[in-house]
């Protein structure tokens, strides 16, 4: 991972501070502009923070992300008209990864969708939330209500010891399994907790009122398993987990089939269609897309960055969408898009970095196995 992957914005682009801005600075964070916020990119160092999260529990502030509530009669059907997820059959307090699509099936954003007792709770990317909200307002029926929880914070506690730390101060969370959620109390405040995350590790995301965030973060940090972790390690962790980053690995030029996200289009939706780009997406899921997202392991120590050309022999077949050095594996890894004929596992390819062709091989993802706690584990 590197700061380059996160493409921090120019200082003039900063428009907001996080509810925990002062708290981060007190913990020694180095702050950078990202997604319209001043964000902590690291505390003690990306490598140390990455490895701590893989071994213990890392506390991330992801309050820049958009938290939305959508409610009203027929809300599940209305959301299915914009996304390929199966929301009609989704149980209460269960969540799904889904994709907001444009008319051609291009990916406008990837997001988490949870059915709650009286509404749907959506978490969207920080850099796209304004466009997402405008898109939802334009395309959802007027009878539905859309609320942006812009006075809420969002914390993520990730790592194999996250459950030990959180259950000690928030009893009952240990009963959640991957992709389930519920209401709890933490540090005297009502919170909404899901067992999910963006690192490939077991962990939780905690939505809470912004004015309660400092007390909750301080209490979490007081647990011996927990250290604060910046955006830098969040990016290297998600890359090892093979998880795409919107704006880099996903955009409107990619669709669920091309991006290897067929799991986000369940069987019923493939059969019934009824979402943007359904005909093409279902065909490509069945027959294979012309391009595919692949994982790559590079020879040597030099990482490949976004935009680096990928060659199959003398032919340019694609480009890297994100890449970096894997702290866990101690090798450079990358994701990219190539023509389908060059995408089979173990195929030798080359990546052009700084004018040189580096040897690489198509590798399975995730690069580091996921450790989610699923029902029945």
C-alpha positions in Angstrom: 0.0 0.0 0.0 1.1 3.6 -0.4 -0.3 7.0 -0.2 -0.2 7.0 -4.0 -3.0 4.4 -4.0 -5.2 6.6 -2.0 -4.5 9.6 -4.2 -4.9 12.2 -1.4 -6.4 15.4 -2.7 -5.0 18.9 -2.8 -5.3 20.7 0.5 -7.7 23.2 -1.0 -10.2 20.3 -1.5 -10.7 19.7 2.2 -14.2 20.6 3.1 -14.9 18.8 6.4 -13.2 17.4 9.5 -14.1 14.1 11.1 -15.9 14.1 14.5 -12.7 12.5 15.8 -10.3 14.9 14.2 -8.7 16.2 17.4 -8.7 12.7 18.9 -6.7 11.4 15.9 -4.1 14.2 16.2 -3.8 13.5 20.0 -3.0 9.9 19.1 -0.1 11.1 16.8 -1.9 10.6 13.5 -0.5 12.0 10.3 -3.4 13.6 8.6 -3.9 13.9 4.8 -6.8 15.2 2.7 -8.9 12.3 1.3 -12.5 12.1 0.0 -13.2 15.7 1.1 -12.0 15.1 4.7 -8.8 15.4 6.6 -8.1 11.7 7.4 -5.5 9.8 9.5 -3.3 7.9 7.1 -1.0 6.5 9.7 0.1 6.6 13.4 3.2 4.5 14.1 3.7 3.4 10.5 1.7 1.5 7.8 3.7 -1.8 8.1 3.4 -2.0 11.9 -0.3 -1.1 11.8 -1.0 -3.6 9.0 0.6 -6.5 10.9 -1.0 -5.5 14.2 -4.4 -5.7 12.6 -3.6 -9.2 11.2 -2.5 -10.3 14.6 -4.8 -8.4 17.1 -7.3 -5.6 16.5 -7.1 -2.3 14.7 -9.5 0.6 15.2 -10.3 2.5 12.0 -12.2 5.8 11.6 -14.3 5.5 8.4 -16.7 8.3 9.3 -16.1 9.8 5.8 -18.3 7.1 4.4 -22.0 7.8 3.7 -24.6 6.2 6.0 -28.2 6.3 4.6 -31.6 5.1 5.7 -34.2 4.3 3.1 -37.8 3.5 4.2 -41.4 3.2 3.0 -43.7 0.7 1.4 -42.0 -1.3 -1.2 -38.5 -0.1 -0.4 -37.0 -3.6 -1.1 -38.5 -3.8 -4.5 -37.4 -0.2 -5.3 -33.8 -0.9 -4.3 -33.8 -4.0 -6.5 -34.6 -1.8 -9.5 -31.3 0.0 -9.0 -29.1 -2.8 -7.7 -28.7 -6.6 -8.5 -29.1 -7.7 -4.9 -31.8 -9.9 -3.5 -33.4 -7.5 -1.0 -36.9 -8.9 -1.1 -35.9 -12.1 0.5 -33.3 -10.6 2.8 -34.0 -11.2 6.4 -34.1 -8.6 9.1 -30.7 -7.6 10.5 -28.9 -9.3 7.6 -26.8 -7.5 5.1 -25.5 -7.9 1.6 -22.7 -6.4 -0.5 -24.2 -4.8 -3.6 -23.6 -2.5 -6.5 -25.3 0.7 -7.6 -25.5 0.4 -11.4 -26.0 2.9 -14.2 -28.3 2.2 -17.2 -25.6 0.3 -19.0 -24.7 -1.8 -15.9 -21.6 0.2 -15.1 -20.8 0.4 -11.4 -21.6 3.8 -9.8 -20.6 2.5 -6.4 -20.3 -0.6 -4.3 -22.0 -0.6 -0.9 -23.4 -2.6 2.0 -27.1 -2.9 2.4 -28.8 -4.1 5.6 -32.5 -4.8 6.1 -33.6 -3.5 9.6 -37.0 -3.8 11.2 -38.3 -0.6 9.7 -35.9 0.5 7.0 -32.8 -0.3 4.9 -29.4 0.9 6.1 -26.9 1.6 3.3 -23.2 2.4 3.7 -21.7 4.0 0.6 -18.2 5.2 -0.3 -17.2 8.6 1.0 -16.0 10.0 -2.3 -19.2 9.1 -4.1 -21.9 9.6 -1.4 -23.1 13.0 -2.8 -23.6 11.4 -6.3 -25.2 8.3 -4.7 -27.7 10.3 -2.8 -28.6 12.4 -5.9 -29.0 9.1 -7.9 -31.2 7.6 -5.2 -33.3 10.7 -5.0 -33.7 10.8 -8.8 -34.6 7.1 -9.2 -36.4 6.0 -6.0 -40.2 6.5 -5.8 -41.2 9.8 -4.2 -43.1 7.9 -1.6 -39.9 6.6 -0.1 -37.9 8.5 2.5 -34.1 8.8 2.3 -32.2 10.1 5.3 -28.5 10.8 5.3 -27.0 10.2 8.7 -24.5 13.0 8.4 -24.3 13.5 12.1 -23.2 9.9 12.7 -19.7 8.5 12.9 -18.6 5.1 11.7 -15.8 3.1 13.4 -14.4 -0.2 12.3 -12.7 -2.7 14.6 -10.9 -5.3 12.6 -8.7 -8.3 13.4 -8.8 -11.8 15.1 -9.0 -10.3 18.6 -11.6 -7.7 17.7 -14.4 -9.8 19.2 -12.5 -10.2 22.5 -12.0 -6.4 22.8 -15.5 -5.4 21.8 -17.5 -8.1 23.6 -15.8 -7.0 26.9 -17.4 -3.6 26.7 -20.4 -4.4 24.5 -21.8 -7.8 25.6 -23.7 -9.7 23.0 -21.8 -8.7 19.9 -20.0 -12.0 20.0 -23.4 -13.6 19.0 -23.3 -11.8 15.6 -21.9 -13.7 12.6 -20.5 -12.4 9.4 -22.9 -10.1 7.5 -25.4 -9.8 10.4 -26.1 -6.7 12.5 -28.0 -5.4 15.5 -28.6 -2.6 18.0 -26.4 -2.4 21.1 -25.1 0.2 23.6 -21.5 1.3 23.8 -20.0 3.8 26.2 -23.5 4.9 27.1 -24.7 5.5 23.6 -27.0 3.6 21.2 -25.0 2.0 18.4 -25.7 -0.1 15.3 -23.1 -2.8 14.9 -22.5 -5.1 12.0 -20.0 -8.0 11.9 -18.3 -7.0 8.7 -15.4 -5.0 7.4 -12.9 -4.3 4.7 -9.7 -6.1 5.7 -10.6 -9.8 5.2 -10.4 -10.2 9.0 -13.1 -10.9 11.5 -14.4 -7.6 12.8 -17.1 -5.1 13.3 -18.4 -1.8 11.9 -19.9 0.5 14.6 -22.3 3.3 13.6 -23.0 5.9 16.4 -23.9 9.5 17.0 -21.0 11.8 16.2 -21.0 13.3 19.7 -20.6 9.8 21.2 -17.6 8.9 19.0 -14.8 10.1 21.2 -16.0 8.3 24.3 -16.4 5.1 22.3 -13.1 5.4 20.5 -11.3 6.1 23.8 -13.0 3.1 25.5 -12.0 0.8 22.6 -8.5 2.1 22.6 -8.2 1.3 26.3 -8.6 -2.4 25.5 -5.2 -4.1 25.3 -5.9 -5.7 21.9 -6.6 -2.4 20.2 -4.4 0.2 18.4 -5.5 3.0 16.1 -4.9 2.3 12.4 -4.8 4.7 9.5 -6.0 4.6 5.9 -2.6 3.4 4.7 -2.9 0.1 6.4 -6.6 -0.1 5.5 -5.6 0.0 1.9 -2.8 -2.7 2.1 -5.1 -4.9 4.1 -8.0 -4.7 1.6 -5.5 -5.3 -1.2 -4.2 -8.5 0.4 -7.9 -9.5 0.9 -8.6 -9.0 -2.8 -11.3 -6.5 -2.1 -11.8 -3.8 -4.9 -11.6 -0.1 -4.1 -14.1 2.1 -5.9 -12.5 4.7 -8.1 -9.5 2.4 -8.7 -10.7 -1.2 -9.2 -14.3 -0.3 -9.9 -15.9 2.5 -11.9 -18.6 3.0 -14.6 -16.4 1.2 -17.2 -16.6 -2.0 -15.2 -19.7 -4.1 -14.4 -20.2 -7.0 -12.0 -19.2 -9.7 -14.5 -16.0 -7.9 -15.6 -15.1 -7.2 -12.0 -15.5 -10.8 -10.8 -18.3 -9.8 -8.5 -20.9 -12.4 -9.7 -21.7 -13.3 -6.1 -23.4 -9.9 -5.9 -26.0 -11.1 -8.5 -27.8 -14.0 -6.8 -29.7 -16.7 -8.6 -33.1 -15.2 -8.5 -31.9 -11.8 -9.9 -30.1 -13.6 -12.7 -33.3 -15.4 -13.6 -35.7 -12.5 -13.3 -33.4 -9.5 -14.3 -35.0 -6.1 -13.6 -31.8 -4.2 -12.7 -29.8 -1.8 -14.9 -27.7 -3.6 -17.5 -29.2 -7.0 -16.6 -29.3 -8.5 -20.1 -25.6 -7.9 -20.7 -24.5 -8.7 -17.1 -26.3 -12.0 -17.0 -25.0 -13.0 -20.4 -21.4 -12.2 -19.4 -21.8 -14.0 -16.1 -23.0 -17.1 -18.0 -20.6 -16.9 -21.0 -17.7 -15.0 -19.6 -16.9 -11.3 -19.8 -14.4 -10.0 -22.5 -12.2 -8.6 -19.7 -11.5 -9.9 -16.2 -10.2 -8.6 -12.9 -7.2 -10.7 -11.8 -4.7 -10.9 -9.0 -1.0 -10.7 -9.7 2.1 -11.6 -7.8 5.3 -9.9 -9.0 8.8 -11.2 -9.0 11.4 -9.1 -7.1 10.6 -6.3 -4.6 9.3 -3.5 -6.8 5.6 -2.9 -6.6 3.4 -2.0 -9.6 1.1 1.0 -9.2 -2.3 1.9 -10.7 -2.2 2.4 -14.5 0.9 0.2 -15.1 0.5 -1.7 -18.4 0.2 -5.5 -18.3 1.7 -7.5 -21.2 1.1 -11.0 -22.4 4.2 -11.6 -24.5 4.6 -8.5 -26.7 0.9 -7.6 -26.5 -0.6 -5.1 -24.1 -3.6 -6.9 -22.5 -4.6 -4.6 -19.7 -3.5 -2.4 -16.8 -3.0 -2.5 -13.0 -5.9 -1.1 -11.1 -4.2 -1.1 -7.7 -1.0 -2.6 -6.3 1.5 -2.4 -3.5 3.9 -4.4 -1.4 2.2 -7.1 0.8 3.4 -6.8 4.4 2.0 -10.3 5.2 3.5 -12.1 2.2 6.6 -9.9 1.7 6.1 -9.8 -2.1 4.6 -7.1 -4.4 0.9 -7.9 -5.3 -1.6 -6.2 -7.6 -5.0 -6.3 -9.1 -5.7 -5.4 -12.7 -7.9 -5.9 -15.7 -6.8 -8.0 -18.6 -8.4 -9.6 -21.7 -10.1 -12.8 -20.7 -7.6 -14.9 -22.8 -4.8 -13.8 -20.5 -6.6 -14.3 -17.2 -6.2 -18.0 -16.3 -4.4 -18.8 -13.1 -0.6 -19.2 -13.1 -0.3 -17.5 -16.5 3.0 -15.7 -16.7 2.6 -12.0 -17.6 4.7 -8.9 -17.4 4.0 -5.5 -15.9 5.8 -2.3 -17.1 7.2 -0.4 -14.1 9.5 2.6 -14.6 10.2 1.6 -18.1 11.1 -2.0 -17.3 9.1 -5.2 -17.8 8.7 -7.1 -14.5 7.7 -10.7 -14.5 4.4 -11.5 -12.8 2.0 -14.4 -12.5 -1.8 -14.5 -12.3 -2.6 -15.5 -8.7 -5.8 -16.5 -7.0 -7.5 -13.9 -4.7 -7.7 -13.3 -1.8 -3.9 -13.2 -1.5 -4.3 -13.7 2.3 -7.2 -15.9 3.3 -10.3 -14.3 4.7 -11.1 -15.1 8.4 -14.7 -14.2 8.6 -16.8 -15.8 11.4 -19.7 -17.4 9.5 -22.7 -19.2 10.9 -21.8 -22.7 11.8 -18.0 -22.0 12.1 
